[in-house]
Amino acid sequence: MAMNRTAVVGVFLVAVFALGATAPGVVHRDVVSSDGDDASASVGDTSQAIRIALYDCGWNNRYFNGIFNYSWAQGDDSYAFEVSVVDADDVRGEGDVPFDTEHFDVLLIGASASAYLVDGVDDAWRTSVQRFIADGGGYVGICGGANTASMGFEEPRSLFQRRVNRGVLRIADVYINDDVVGEWQYLLKFGFDAFSRDYDNGSYPYYASVETLVADSHPIFAPYEGDVRHITYAGGPGMIPAGQGDGLHGSVATLLRYSEEPMETMPLHYWRPSLQGWTIWKNVTTDIKGSAAGVATTYGEGNVVLYGPHPEHRVVVNGTVREYLGHGIPNFAGPVERYVFNYFGELLGEEYNWWIVRRSVAWAAGLSQPELPPVG
């Protein structure tokens, strides 16, 4: 499906927004125990550090402060996360932070379109990340970070998709399904002004959430006793086995699978003005149901974990979509309004899926199943 002009403009505005956001300063060395108590005196000097290079995604990195300010013990051994923010210059070897397996165990790239639309187009950037993973560094990619690690689109059908394929790392042998005029609309149409609006039924406005099925007895999910996990969705990819891997690619394990189609359970629409006011023009179409929402694989000596939805976000469930004239991307403020949406439902909590991120990063760093942080 070819992109229209609106989709092209929206994509590059998102990329500019991702590039221009202010970094949140996530660098820390403090240690907090799994029950929330300050544990720096008891385990800070003896715990094994999981050293995370958190790629600079600006405002999108805000959740990782809480997620990784955490430590845990398994038997006589204790572990803690240690986080530093790295940027494109660091990855290329031109910055202040050395980026290699001597200094970091895992690279985490979250919601960053610029990672594959801008940074990944640079050969030096791609080669540095590929070498880091092949040499034994781990990789965790969420939403845009999953796109970045993939083989791209199997059959690119637009200038945008061809641009994506130029910038992907190809460290995970999966294709992505993530159309700008489809799945991306669950980000591009989100109303960022919802939190200042009144809502009278006790529900909470947020991104939509998707139901996923736990599809594999992988170490990350092995202790989890349920079959379903609700995860916040903001336009991320569905992932499909590519079968194009070379000698560095390992087999791909499906961790989670989308068990609902957003357009069917949380429909969005394109709107246009008419003599009768704003009216629905056509539906937003998605087709990710049945594809992988989370995968784990290897590349050379390194472990790779990818998620299309956002386990770092708070989760709202059992809700309904409300579309209204408001502000989102690109009209964050000002008098101009367009039709945006929010998903109003039951808030499960800020930390509902944080254990997924912690266990994924620890596994990517090389820890075995008994050593991983606890579930829940």
QUICOR-V890063 format. One line per field, one symbol per residue. ss: DSSP state (@ for helix, = for strand, . for the rest). phi: phi as a letter, one per 20 degrees, with the letter a starting at -180 (. if undefined). psi: psi as a letter, one per 30 degrees, with the letter a starting at -180 (. if undefined). A space follows every 50 residues. Layout:
ss=???
phi=???
psi=???
This chain:
ss=....@@@@@@@@@@@@@@@@.......=...=.....=.@@@@....=== =====..@@@@..@@@@@..====..==========.@@@@......... .....====....@@@@.@@@.@@@@@@@@@@@@...=====.@@@@@@. ........@@@@@@@@@......====.......@@@@.=...@@@.... ...===..======.............=====.....====.......=. ..======...@@@@...======..=======........========. .======..=....============...........============. ...@@@@@@@@@@@....@@@.....
phi=.ffefffffffffffffffefefemefbcfccffenefdffecgedffee edeeffdmgfefffgffeeabbccmedcbbecdceccfffffnddedfda ffdcdbdddefcfffdecfffegffffffgfgffeofebccclgffggef enefcfdbgffffgffdfelececedcbffedgfffdfefefeffeeebd dmeceaffddecefdbefgfdgffeedcbecfccnfeedcgemdfdfeee fddeeccfdbdgfeebfdcedbfbfeofcfeaefdcbdgnefebccbcbm edeccccfedfeefcdcldcecdbfacbeeefboffdbfcbcddaeeepf dgdffffffffffffofegfeffffn
psi=kkkleeeeeeefeeeeeeefkkkgigklglkklfgfkjgeeefefflkkj jkjjkjgbffgeffeeegikllkjbfkllkkjkkklaeeeefggafjkjl fffkfkkkjbijffeffdeffkeeeeeeeeeeeeffklkkkkcefeeefa gakeikgleeeeeefeflfhfkiklkjikefcefffefgkjfgefglkkg gglkkalllkkkkjfkhleefefkflfkkkkkkhgllkkkkegglaffkl lkkkekkkgljefefikllkllllfgaklkellkklhfkflkfklkaljb flkkkkkeaiffllkklhalkkkljakbkfiellfkllkalljkakjfle gegffeeeeeeeeffgklefflllk.
